[in-house]
Amino acid sequence: MKKSYSIRVSGKVQGVGFRFYTHKKANELEMKGFVKNMRDGSVYIEVEGNTGRMDEFISWVQHGPEWARVDKLSKQEKPFEDFDDFVIR
């Protein structure tokens, strides 16, 4: 079974490699979608993938790389877009 989410992460998440490591983790877990910085200092992710691996991905995003600080994570299930891969935008 597959899931698809939009995720917004706030805190110290820009300038700390958050997008790079999110991309790396998504590829390890065979997730599809994208990650991008937002003007308000948050990071926005759209991700699709296997339910079990999605749980692992979201768990990782709740903490991010060791020098990041995630203060808030919001996620919302969304329709599938059938992304080809996971990219940094």
The first five atom37 places (N, CA, C, CB, O) and aatype in JSON, in Angstrom:
{
  "aatype": [12, 11, 11, 15, 18, 15, 9, 1, 19, 15, 7, 11, 19, 5, 7, 19, 7, 13, 1, 13, 18, 16, 8, 11, 11, 0, 2, 6, 10, 6, 12, 11, 7, 13, 19, 11, 2, 12, 1, 3, 7, 15, 19, 18, 9, 6, 19, 6, 7, 2, 16, 7, 1, 12, 3, 6, 13, 9, 15, 17, 19, 5, 8, 7, 14, 6, 17, 0, 1, 19, 3, 11, 10, 15, 11, 5, 6, 11, 14, 13, 6, 3, 13, 3, 3, 13, 19, 9, 1],
  "atom_mask": [
    [1, 1, 1, 1, 1],
    [1, 1, 1, 1, 1],
    [1, 1, 1, 1, 1],
    [1, 1, 1, 1, 1],
    [1, 1, 1, 1, 1],
    [1, 1, 1, 1, 1],
    [1, 1, 1, 1, 1],
    [1, 1, 1, 1, 1],
    [1, 1, 1, 1, 1],
    [1, 1, 1, 1, 1],
    [1, 1, 1, 0, 1],
    [1, 1, 1, 1, 1],
    [1, 1, 1, 1, 1],
    [1, 1, 1, 1, 1],
    [1, 1, 1, 0, 1],
    [1, 1, 1, 1, 1],
    [1, 1, 1, 0, 1],
    [1, 1, 1, 1, 1],
    [1, 1, 1, 1, 1],
    [1, 1, 1, 1, 1],
    [1, 1, 1, 1, 1],
    [1, 1, 1, 1, 1],
    [1, 1, 1, 1, 1],
    [1, 1, 1, 1, 1],
    [1, 1, 1, 1, 1],
    [1, 1, 1, 1, 1],
    [1, 1, 1, 1, 1],
    [1, 1, 1, 1, 1],
    [1, 1, 1, 1, 1],
    [1, 1, 1, 1, 1],
    [1, 1, 1, 1, 1],
    [1, 1, 1, 1, 1],
    [1, 1, 1, 0, 1],
    [1, 1, 1, 1, 1],
    [1, 1, 1, 1, 1],
    [1, 1, 1, 1, 1],
    [1, 1, 1, 1, 1],
    [1, 1, 1, 1, 1],
    [1, 1, 1, 1, 1],
    [1, 1, 1, 1, 1],
    [1, 1, 1, 0, 1],
    [1, 1, 1, 1, 1],
    [1, 1, 1, 1, 1],
    [1, 1, 1, 1, 1],
    [1, 1, 1, 1, 1],
    [1, 1, 1, 1, 1],
    [1, 1, 1, 1, 1],
    [1, 1, 1, 1, 1],
    [1, 1, 1, 0, 1],
    [1, 1, 1, 1, 1],
    [1, 1, 1, 1, 1],
    [1, 1, 1, 0, 1],
    [1, 1, 1, 1, 1],
    [1, 1, 1, 1, 1],
    [1, 1, 1, 1, 1],
    [1, 1, 1, 1, 1],
    [1, 1, 1, 1, 1],
    [1, 1, 1, 1, 1],
    [1, 1, 1, 1, 1],
    [1, 1, 1, 1, 1],
    [1, 1, 1, 1, 1],
    [1, 1, 1, 1, 1],
    [1, 1, 1, 1, 1],
    [1, 1, 1, 0, 1],
    [1, 1, 1, 1, 1],
    [1, 1, 1, 1, 1],
    [1, 1, 1, 1, 1],
    [1, 1, 1, 1, 1],
    [1, 1, 1, 1, 1],
    [1, 1, 1, 1, 1],
    [1, 1, 1, 1, 1],
    [1, 1, 1, 1, 1],
    [1, 1, 1, 1, 1],
    [1, 1, 1, 1, 1],
    [1, 1, 1, 1, 1],
    [1, 1, 1, 1, 1],
    [1, 1, 1, 1, 1],
    [1, 1, 1, 1, 1],
    [1, 1, 1, 1, 1],
    [1, 1, 1, 1, 1],
    [1, 1, 1, 1, 1],
    [1, 1, 1, 1, 1],
    [1, 1, 1, 1, 1],
    [1, 1, 1, 1, 1],
    [1, 1, 1, 1, 1],
    [1, 1, 1, 1, 1],
    [1, 1, 1, 1, 1],
    [1, 1, 1, 1, 1],
    [1, 1, 1, 1, 1]
  ],
  "atom_positions": [
    [[0.84, -1.18, 0.0], [0.0, 0.0, 0.0], [0.88, 1.25, 0.0], [-0.96, 0.0, 1.22], [1.95, 1.26, 0.62]],
    [[0.44, 2.27, -0.69], [1.23, 3.49, -0.78], [0.47, 4.68, -0.19], [1.59, 3.78, -2.24], [-0.75, 4.7, -0.12]],
    [[1.26, 5.66, 0.25], [0.72, 6.89, 0.82], [1.35, 8.09, 0.12], [0.97, 6.96, 2.36], [2.42, 7.99, -0.48]],
    [[0.66, 9.22, 0.21], [1.17, 10.47, -0.36], [0.86, 11.61, 0.6], [0.53, 10.74, -1.77], [-0.28, 11.76, 1.04]],
    [[1.88, 12.41, 0.94], [1.71, 13.49, 1.91], [2.36, 14.78, 1.42], [2.3, 13.09, 3.25], [3.32, 14.77, 0.66]],
    [[1.8, 15.88, 1.9], [2.5, 17.16, 1.87], [2.91, 17.42, 3.31], [1.6, 18.34, 1.26], [2.11, 17.24, 4.23]],
    [[4.15, 17.85, 3.5], [4.71, 18.05, 4.84], [5.36, 19.42, 4.89], [5.75, 16.92, 5.18], [6.07, 19.82, 3.97]],
    [[5.13, 20.14, 5.98], [5.82, 21.41, 6.21], [6.56, 21.29, 7.54], [4.82, 22.63, 6.21], [5.99, 20.91, 8.56]],
    [[7.85, 21.64, 7.5], [8.71, 21.53, 8.68], [9.22, 22.93, 9.02], [9.9, 20.54, 8.44], [9.75, 23.63, 8.16]],
    [[9.06, 23.32, 10.29], [9.52, 24.63, 10.76], [10.53, 24.47, 11.87], [8.34, 25.48, 11.23], [10.55, 23.45, 12.56]],
    [[11.36, 25.47, 12.06], [12.41, 25.47, 13.08], [13.7, 25.94, 12.43], [0.0, 0.0, 0.0], [13.69, 26.79, 11.54]],
    [[14.81, 25.4, 12.89], [16.11, 25.69, 12.26], [16.32, 24.64, 11.18], [17.3, 25.68, 13.33], [17.03, 23.65, 11.37]],
    [[15.68, 24.88, 10.02], [15.68, 23.88, 8.95], [16.24, 24.4, 7.63], [14.27, 23.39, 8.73], [16.29, 23.66, 6.65]],
    [[16.66, 25.65, 7.59], [17.33, 26.17, 6.4], [18.77, 26.52, 6.77], [16.58, 27.4, 5.82], [19.04, 27.0, 7.87]],
    [[19.68, 26.29, 5.83], [21.09, 26.58, 6.08], [21.79, 25.51, 6.89], [0.0, 0.0, 0.0], [22.9, 25.72, 7.38]],
    [[21.14, 24.34, 7.03], [21.73, 23.25, 7.82], [21.78, 21.93, 7.04], [20.93, 23.06, 9.11], [22.01, 20.88, 7.63]],
    [[21.56, 21.99, 5.72], [21.6, 20.79, 4.9], [20.34, 19.96, 4.95], [0.0, 0.0, 0.0], [20.34, 18.79, 4.58]],
    [[19.25, 20.56, 5.42], [18.01, 19.79, 5.59], [17.52, 19.21, 4.26], [16.92, 20.68, 6.19], [17.15, 18.04, 4.2]],
    [[17.53, 20.01, 3.2], [17.06, 19.51, 1.9], [17.97, 18.4, 1.38], [16.99, 20.65, 0.88], [17.49, 17.39, 0.88]],
    [[19.28, 18.58, 1.5], [20.24, 17.58, 1.03], [20.01, 16.24, 1.73], [21.68, 18.06, 1.28], [19.93, 15.2, 1.07]],
    [[19.9, 16.27, 3.06], [19.74, 15.02, 3.8], [18.34, 14.43, 3.65], [20.03, 15.25, 5.27], [18.17, 13.21, 3.73]],
    [[17.34, 15.28, 3.43], [16.0, 14.77, 3.14], [16.01, 14.03, 1.8], [14.96, 15.94, 3.12], [15.41, 12.96, 1.67]],
    [[16.69, 14.61, 0.82], [16.84, 13.97, -0.49], [17.54, 12.61, -0.35], [17.63, 14.89, -1.46], [17.11, 11.62, -0.93]],
    [[18.61, 12.6, 0.42], [19.37, 11.36, 0.64], [18.5, 10.29, 1.31], [20.62, 11.64, 1.52], [18.49, 9.14, 0.86]],
    [[17.76, 10.65, 2.36], [16.91, 9.71, 3.07], [15.78, 9.21, 2.17], [16.33, 10.35, 4.34], [15.45, 8.03, 2.18]],
    [[15.17, 10.12, 1.4], [14.09, 9.73, 0.49], [14.59, 8.71, -0.53], [13.53, 10.98, -0.23], [13.89, 7.74, -0.83]],
    [[15.77, 8.92, -1.06], [16.31, 7.97, -2.04], [16.64, 6.62, -1.39], [17.56, 8.54, -2.7], [16.42, 5.58, -2.0]],
    [[17.15, 6.64, -0.16], [17.43, 5.38, 0.56], [16.15, 4.57, 0.72], [18.05, 5.67, 1.94], [16.17, 3.34, 0.64]],
    [[15.03, 5.27, 0.97], [13.76, 4.6, 1.25], [12.88, 4.46, 0.0], [13.01, 5.36, 2.32], [11.72, 4.04, 0.1]],
    [[13.43, 4.83, -1.15], [12.72, 4.74, -2.43], [11.44, 5.57, -2.46], [12.39, 3.29, -2.73], [10.42, 5.14, -3.0]],
    [[11.51, 6.77, -1.87], [10.39, 7.71, -1.89], [10.48, 8.54, -3.18], [10.4, 8.63, -0.63], [11.55, 8.67, -3.77]],
    [[9.37, 9.08, -3.59], [9.3, 9.95, -4.77], [8.69, 11.29, -4.34], [8.46, 9.29, -5.92], [7.87, 11.34, -3.42]],
    [[9.09, 12.39, -5.02], [8.52, 13.69, -4.71], [9.57, 14.78, -4.77], [0.0, 0.0, 0.0], [10.47, 14.75, -5.61]],
    [[9.45, 15.75, -3.86], [10.42, 16.85, -3.85], [10.48, 17.51, -2.48], [10.05, 17.9, -4.92], [9.6, 17.31, -1.64]],
    [[11.54, 18.29, -2.28], [11.73, 19.09, -1.07], [12.19, 20.47, -1.52], [12.77, 18.43, -0.08], [12.99, 20.59, -2.45]],
    [[11.69, 21.53, -0.86], [12.13, 22.87, -1.21], [12.04, 23.8, 0.0], [11.29, 23.43, -2.36], [11.23, 23.6, 0.9]],
    [[12.9, 24.83, -0.01], [12.86, 25.87, 1.01], [11.72, 26.82, 0.69], [14.21, 26.64, 1.09], [11.42, 27.08, -0.48]],
    [[11.08, 27.34, 1.73], [10.01, 28.31, 1.58], [10.51, 29.67, 2.07], [8.73, 27.87, 2.37], [11.43, 29.75, 2.88]],
    [[9.89, 30.73, 1.58], [10.3, 32.09, 1.96], [10.17, 32.37, 3.44], [9.48, 33.09, 1.19], [10.9, 33.2, 3.98]],
    [[9.25, 31.68, 4.12], [9.04, 31.92, 5.55], [10.05, 31.19, 6.44], [7.64, 31.5, 5.93], [9.94, 31.24, 7.67]],
    [[11.04, 30.51, 5.83], [12.07, 29.82, 6.6], [11.77, 28.35, 6.85], [0.0, 0.0, 0.0], [12.59, 27.64, 7.44]],
    [[10.61, 27.88, 6.41], [10.25, 26.48, 6.57], [10.73, 25.67, 5.37], [8.72, 26.32, 6.76], [11.23, 26.22, 4.39]],
    [[10.57, 24.36, 5.47], [10.86, 23.45, 4.37], [9.57, 22.73, 4.02], [12.01, 22.43, 4.74], [8.84, 22.28, 4.91]],
    [[9.29, 22.62, 2.72], [8.08, 21.97, 2.23], [8.47, 20.71, 1.47], [7.24, 22.93, 1.34], [9.39, 20.72, 0.65]],
    [[7.74, 19.62, 1.75], [8.03, 18.32, 1.14], [6.72, 17.75, 0.59], [8.68, 17.34, 2.17], [5.69, 17.78, 1.26]],
    [[6.78, 17.23, -0.62], [5.71, 16.37, -1.13], [6.37, 15.02, -1.37], [5.04, 16.96, -2.46], [7.39, 14.93, -2.04]],
    [[5.76, 13.98, -0.8], [6.4, 12.67, -0.82], [5.36, 11.57, -1.03], [7.18, 12.42, 0.47], [4.25, 11.64, -0.5]],
    [[5.74, 10.57, -1.81], [4.91, 9.41, -2.08], [5.75, 8.15, -1.9], [4.29, 9.47, -3.51], [6.93, 8.13, -2.26]],
    [[5.13, 7.11, -1.36], [5.87, 5.87, -1.23], [5.15, 4.83, -0.41], [0.0, 0.0, 0.0], [4.03, 5.04, 0.05]],
    [[5.81, 3.7, -0.23], [5.32, 2.56, 0.52], [4.98, 2.97, 1.95], [6.36, 1.44, 0.52], [5.73, 3.72, 2.58]],
    [[3.85, 2.49, 2.47], [3.37, 2.89, 3.79], [4.4, 2.66, 4.89], [2.1, 2.14, 4.13], [4.63, 3.55, 5.7]],
    [[5.02, 1.49, 4.94], [6.0, 1.19, 5.98], [7.22, 2.1, 5.91], [0.0, 0.0, 0.0], [7.71, 2.58, 6.93]],
    [[7.7, 2.32, 4.72], [8.86, 3.2, 4.54], [8.47, 4.66, 4.77], [9.45, 3.03, 3.13], [9.3, 5.46, 5.21]],
    [[7.22, 5.01, 4.48], [6.75, 6.38, 4.72], [6.83, 6.7, 6.21], [5.3, 6.57, 4.2], [7.24, 7.8, 6.58]],
    [[6.43, 5.76, 7.05], [6.52, 5.97, 8.49], [7.96, 6.25, 8.92], [5.97, 4.75, 9.25], [8.21, 7.13, 9.74]],
    [[8.9, 5.5, 8.35], [10.32, 5.71, 8.66], [10.79, 7.08, 8.16], [11.18, 4.59, 8.02], [11.54, 7.77, 8.86]],
    [[10.35, 7.47, 6.96], [10.72, 8.76, 6.4], [10.21, 9.91, 7.27], [10.18, 8.9, 4.98], [10.95, 10.83, 7.61]],
    [[8.94, 9.85, 7.64], [8.35, 10.91, 8.46], [9.01, 10.97, 9.83], [6.83, 10.7, 8.62], [9.23, 12.05, 10.37]],
    [[9.32, 9.82, 10.39], [10.03, 9.79, 11.67], [11.38, 10.5, 11.55], [10.23, 8.33, 12.14], [11.77, 11.25, 12.45]],
    [[12.1, 10.26, 10.44], [13.39, 10.93, 10.24], [13.18, 12.44, 10.08], [14.11, 10.36, 8.99], [13.93, 13.22, 10.67]],
    [[12.18, 12.85, 9.3], [11.94, 14.27, 9.05], [11.61, 15.01, 10.35], [10.79, 14.45, 8.04], [11.93, 16.19, 10.48]],
    [[11.0, 14.35, 11.3], [10.66, 14.98, 12.59], [11.9, 15.47, 13.33], [9.89, 13.99, 13.47], [11.8, 16.33, 14.2]],
    [[13.07, 14.92, 12.97], [14.33, 15.32, 13.62], [15.3, 15.96, 12.64], [14.98, 14.12, 14.28], [16.03, 16.89, 13.0]],
    [[15.33, 15.46, 11.4], [16.25, 15.98, 10.39], [17.69, 15.67, 10.73], [0.0, 0.0, 0.0], [17.96, 14.85, 11.6]],
    [[18.63, 16.32, 10.04], [20.04, 16.1, 10.34], [20.37, 16.62, 11.73], [20.94, 16.78, 9.28], [19.63, 17.43, 12.28]],
    [[21.47, 16.18, 12.3], [21.79, 16.46, 13.71], [21.89, 17.94, 14.04], [23.07, 15.79, 14.08], [21.63, 18.32, 15.18]],
    [[22.26, 18.8, 13.1], [22.42, 20.22, 13.4], [21.15, 21.02, 13.13], [23.57, 20.8, 12.6], [21.12, 22.23, 13.33]],
    [[20.09, 20.34, 12.67], [18.79, 21.01, 12.48], [18.0, 20.95, 13.79], [17.97, 20.34, 11.31], [18.32, 20.17, 14.69]],
    [[16.97, 21.79, 13.88], [16.05, 21.74, 15.02], [14.64, 21.87, 14.45], [16.36, 22.88, 16.09], [14.27, 22.92, 13.94]],
    [[13.87, 20.8, 14.55], [12.49, 20.81, 14.07], [11.59, 21.19, 15.23], [12.08, 19.42, 13.48], [11.48, 20.46, 16.22]],
    [[10.94, 22.35, 15.1], [10.01, 22.82, 16.13], [8.58, 22.37, 15.83], [10.06, 24.34, 16.24], [7.79, 22.14, 16.75]],
    [[8.26, 22.24, 14.56], [6.89, 21.89, 14.18], [6.9, 21.13, 12.86], [6.01, 23.16, 14.06], [7.62, 21.49, 11.93]],
    [[6.09, 20.09, 12.8], [5.89, 19.34, 11.57], [4.39, 19.19, 11.36], [6.61, 17.94, 11.61], [3.68, 18.7, 12.24]],
    [[3.92, 19.6, 10.2], [2.52, 19.37, 9.87], [2.47, 18.55, 8.59], [1.72, 20.71, 9.71], [3.24, 18.8, 7.66]],
    [[1.58, 17.58, 8.54], [1.46, 16.75, 7.35], [-0.01, 16.57, 7.01], [2.14, 15.37, 7.56], [-0.89, 16.57, 7.87]],
    [[-0.23, 16.42, 5.72], [-1.59, 16.23, 5.24], [-1.55, 15.22, 4.1], [-2.22, 17.58, 4.77], [-0.74, 15.34, 3.18]],
    [[-2.43, 14.23, 4.16], [-2.51, 13.27, 3.07], [-3.0, 13.99, 1.83], [-3.44, 12.07, 3.44], [-3.84, 14.89, 1.91]],
    [[-2.48, 13.59, 0.67], [-2.83, 14.26, -0.58], [-2.97, 13.24, -1.7], [-1.77, 15.32, -0.95], [-2.52, 12.1, -1.57]],
    [[-3.61, 13.65, -2.81], [-3.72, 12.74, -3.96], [-2.35, 12.42, -4.56], [-4.64, 13.36, -5.03], [-1.43, 13.24, -4.5]],
    [[-2.22, 11.24, -5.14], [-0.97, 10.84, -5.8], [-0.72, 11.67, -7.04], [-1.0, 9.35, -6.16], [-1.65, 12.0, -7.78]],
    [[0.54, 12.0, -7.26], [0.95, 12.69, -8.48], [1.85, 11.82, -9.34], [1.65, 14.0, -8.14], [2.2, 12.19, -10.46]],
    [[2.24, 10.66, -8.81], [3.08, 9.71, -9.53], [4.4, 10.34, -9.98], [2.34, 9.16, -10.73], [4.73, 10.33, -11.17]],
    [[5.14, 10.89, -9.02], [6.46, 11.49, -9.29], [7.41, 10.42, -9.82], [7.05, 12.15, -8.01], [7.27, 9.24, -9.5]],
    [[8.38, 10.83, -10.63], [9.36, 9.89, -11.2], [10.5, 9.61, -10.24], [9.93, 10.45, -12.5], [11.05, 8.51, -10.24]],
    [[10.87, 10.59, -9.41], [11.99, 10.45, -8.49], [11.81, 11.47, -7.37], [13.34, 10.65, -9.21], [10.76, 12.1, -7.26]],
    [[12.84, 11.63, -6.53], [12.8, 12.63, -5.46], [13.87, 13.66, -5.76], [13.01, 11.97, -4.04], [15.03, 13.31, -5.93]],
    [[13.46, 14.94, -5.82], [14.39, 15.99, -6.2], [14.37, 17.15, -5.21], [14.05, 16.5, -7.59], [13.42, 17.31, -4.44]],
    [[15.45, 17.94, -5.25], [15.52, 19.18, -4.49], [15.13, 20.29, -5.45], [16.95, 19.41, -3.88], [15.67, 20.4, -6.55]],
    [[14.18, 21.11, -5.02], [13.75, 22.25, -5.86], [14.26, 23.54, -5.27], [12.22, 22.31, -5.99], [14.01, 24.61, -5.83]]
  ]
}
